[in-house]
Amino acid sequence: MSWLIDIFHRVRAAFLKTFGHDIQSYYDSIERNEAQSGKYLSEAEIHQLIRDTVSNALQMEDDSILKNVTDFFSLGLDSLTAISIRRKLGQEIETDGKVLNSNIVFENPNVNALTHYSFSLRSSAVKKERSAEVIMQNLVEKYSIFKTHVPGSVVVDGEYVVLTGSTGLLGAHILSTLIQRPAVHKVYCFVRANSLDAGSLRVLDALHKALYLHRLTEQQKHKTIALPADLGQESFGLPTRTIHQITCETTTIIHSAWGVNFNMDVTSFEQQYIRGSWNLINLAFPRHTPISPPSTSSPPSARQWQWTPQPSQKSFQSFQT
């Protein structure tokens, strides 16, 4: 079979070398025609068109969650959907013959930014973009200030863990490992969900798909507390009483929720991922002893992770999938 795959790659390479220019010219002509087929729309009309296009592309039943500054990717937008949105806008908006940037949705990932960019094309007043280096430096400065640690003398009997990313493959493995350990009394799983029941179903489904669920006893399953949480919010969108209990009990925080999308603009990582990590670090500061520095690991190195219970210390470990 390997020889057949090798032949396929050779034929494909030869075909692209011979006809690559013709293929690119064909797509370029389509884009030029689309750039001349749009209508002159006001900025308000472009704004509404973008809202409708994104809402339809994401099949949103309730578009009230699509705020003007809501990051599209936080709502589940993927690369294919971004391409379809770009094409729709190219067909509908008159841009004086200018072809929309292929990464327009990735570089302008909310309604306001995409509206401003699309409208500016016609007036030749496209905003000057900040460099990625400047944006990242600003993010570093913004998220380098943490709460003041207040030492405490509370000693917790056993381990109480906050876990993110439990619906992913790596997260399901971590969760299964934790709840099978006698020292672990409870695992708070922060998940995206609309209700407690929906959150529990997501976690159980992840364990089932990862082939761990059948190995667990009912007692072990009951250690898992699935909580609908928004990592971008300071208190994770949880009730005051719940977050107070978590703050008092938690001995370990394991952060394994991080999106892997090399097409996304760095600003799209801020709300859920960068700010989410910052909020989790702040969660560890109010009580007990100072946390150890965060560490980031890939799945191969995570397999070598050795977890040692430490009753009176909150630790923070970050695993990147």
N, C-alpha and C positions, 0 to 999 in steps of 0.2 A: 504493500500500500504506500510506503514511503516514496518509492520510485514514481508512483502516479502523481503524488503531491508535488514532487520535484519537477516533473514535466509540466504540471499546471502552472507553477510559478514561472518557469522559463517561458512558456507560451504567453502568459499574461504580461511579463516584462517586455517581450518582443513586440506584442500588440500595442502596448502603451508607448513604446519608443517610436513605432511607426505612425500611429494615429493619435498620439497624445495631443499634438497641436490642434488637430481637427476637433477633438472632443472638447478641449478648453475653449476653442472659438465658438462652438455651438452653445455652451453654457453662458459664455460672455454675451452672445447675441440675445439670448433669452433674458438675461438680466438687464441689458440695455433697453429692450422693448418694454419690460415691466417698469423700468424707471421713467418711461415716457407715457405710460398708460394711466397714471394716477390722476387724482383730482386735487385742485387747490383747496386745501382745508385750513380753517383757522386753527390756532393753537388749542382752543377749547374742543374743537371737533377732532383733532388728532388725539387729544387726551382721552376722549370718550371712545374713539376707535381702538386705542391701545387697551383700555380697560376691557372692552367687549372681546377683543381678539384674545387676550390672555385668559380671560374668564372662560371663553369657549374652548380654548386649547387645553386648559386644565380640567374641563368638564366640572366646573364649580357650581354646585347647587345654590350656594349662598355666597355671592361675591362681595358681601359686606366685609369679609376678612381681608379683601384685597385693598389695602390702604394705599395712598399715593406714594408712600415710601417703603411699603412692604417689599422685601426682596423676593423676586419671583422664585428663586431656587429654594427658599424656605417653604414654599407651598408645593414643592414636588416637581418643579420644572426640570426637564432633562434636555440633552443636546438635540434630539430629534424635534422636540416641541419648540425649542428655541429657533431652529431652522424654519419650521412652518410659520412661526410668528413673523420672522424677518421677511419671508416671502410674501405673506399677506400684506404687510405694511408697504412693501415695495410695489405691490399691485395697486394699492389704494391711495397712496400719498404722492402727490406731484413734488418731485425733488429737483426740477430743472435739469433733468438728465443725469443727475448724480446717482451712482449705484450705491445702495446701502452697504455699509461695511459688513462683511460676513460674520463678524463677532459683535454686531450692534447690540444684541440682547444680553450677551455676556458682559459687555463693558458698560451697559446702562441697565442694570437689573431691577429697576422699579419704574412705576408709571411716570413719576415726575422726570426722572433722568432720561427715559426713553422719549418722552414727549418733547423735552427741550432739545434733545439731539436731532430728532426727526424734523422739528420745525425750523431749527437753525440751518439745516442743509439747504433749504430754499433761499434763505437770506444770506448764505455764504458767511454766516457768523457762528460757525461751529465753535463751541467753547474749547479753550485750551486745556488739555487734560494734564493733571498732575502725574508725575512719573510714579511708577510702582514703588520705587525706593522711598520717595517722599511719603506716600500713603502708608507704607509699612512702618516708617520711622514715627509717624504720627500715632499709629496704633500702638506701637511699643510704649511711647510716652503716656498715652491715654490709659493703658492697662498695666502700668507699672506701679500704681499706687494701691495699696491694700489696707484693709482694716487693721487696727492696732490689736496685737495679740494680748489677751488678758489671761494670765496663768490661773489655773484652777486646780483643785485637789480632788475632783470627782474621779472615782475609780469605777469603771463599768465591768460588771461580771460577764465575761465572754466578749465576742466580737459582733459588732453591729455595722454593717457595710452599706454605703451608698454606691450604687452601680449605675452607670449610664451605658447606653449601647447594648442593652441586654437582648434586643430583638435582632441583632446582627449575629453572624456566625461566631466571631471571636467572643462577643459578649455572652452568647448562650453557653459557650464552653466555660467561661469564667464563672457564670452563675451556677452552672451544674457542679463545678468543682467546689465552689464556696458552700453551697447548701448541703453537700455531702460531708462536710467537716463538722465534727461534734462541737468545736469551739465557737462556731458561727451560730448565733441565735436568730439573726434576722438580716435579710438583704432588702434594702429599699431600692427598687428598680425605677428610675426616672424614665418614663417613656412618653412618646407623643400619642395622646389619646384624648377622646372627648369625655370619658367617664372612667370610673374605677373598673367596671366590668370590661370595658373595651381594652383598657390597659392590661388587665389580667389575661385576656384572650390573646393579645399580641405576644405576651411573654411566653405563654404556654405553647402557642403556635411555633414560636422560634425554637423552643426546646424540642418540640416534636420534629420539626424539619431537620434539626441538627442531630437527630437520633439519640437524644439524651433523656427524653421524657419517660420512656419505659423503664429506665434504670432507677428512677427516683421513687422513694416511698412517699406515702401521703404526709407523713410527718416532715419530711424534707421539703416537699412542695409548700407546706404551710409556712415555712420560713420566709418565703418570697412575698413581699408587699409591693405590688405594682401601683405606682402613683403617676397620674397624668401630670406631666410637668413641662414647663417651658424654660429651658436653660438660659434663655436670653433675659429673663426677669430676675431681679435681685433675690426674691424669695421663691423663685421657680414657679410662681403662680399657685402655690400651695396655701392652704389655710394657715393662719397664724399659729394655731394650736399644733398643727402637724409639723410645721417647720421648727417650732420650739422643741418638740419631742425629738426630732431628728438631730438637731443641734446638740441636745443633751446626751443622746445615746451613741451617736456615730463614733466609731473608732478608726474606720478606714474608708477612704473615698477612692474608687477606681473609675477612671474616666476613659471609656473605650468608644465614645461616640464622636466620630469625626468624618466628615464627608470627604471623599476622594474624587475630585473632578478637576482635571487640569485645564479645563476651558473656562472655569469660573473666575471672575475678577476677584481680587483679594478682598474687596469691600463686601462681597457676598458671604465671606466667612465670618464677618464681624459679629453679627447678632447672635447666631446660634452657637458658633464654635469658639471664636476668640472670647467673646463676652461670657459665653457659657463656662469656659475653663476658668475665667477670672472669678465668676460667681462661685464656682465650686471651691476654689482656693480660699475665698473669703468665708465660705461656710465652715472651713476648718479652723479659723482663727479664734472665735469667741471663747473656746473652752480648752482645757487640757494643756499639753505642752506643744511647743511650736512644731509645725509639720516639717517633714524632710523635703528637700527641693524636688519639684516635679520632674519626672523622667518620662521620656517618650520612647516607645519601642515599636518595632515592626513585629508582625506575627511570628517570624522565626525566633527572634530574641525573646518574645513573650513566652514561647514554649519552655524557655529555660527559667522562667520566673519561679522563685521559691518564696512562698508566703509564710511569714512567721507571725503568729498572734502577739500583739503588744497591748495589753488591756488598757493602759492609761495614756496612750498616745494616738493622736490622729495622724495618719500618714496619707500621702497623696501620690498616686501612681497613674500615669497617663499612657494608654496604649493606643497607637495610631494604626487603624486597619488599612 
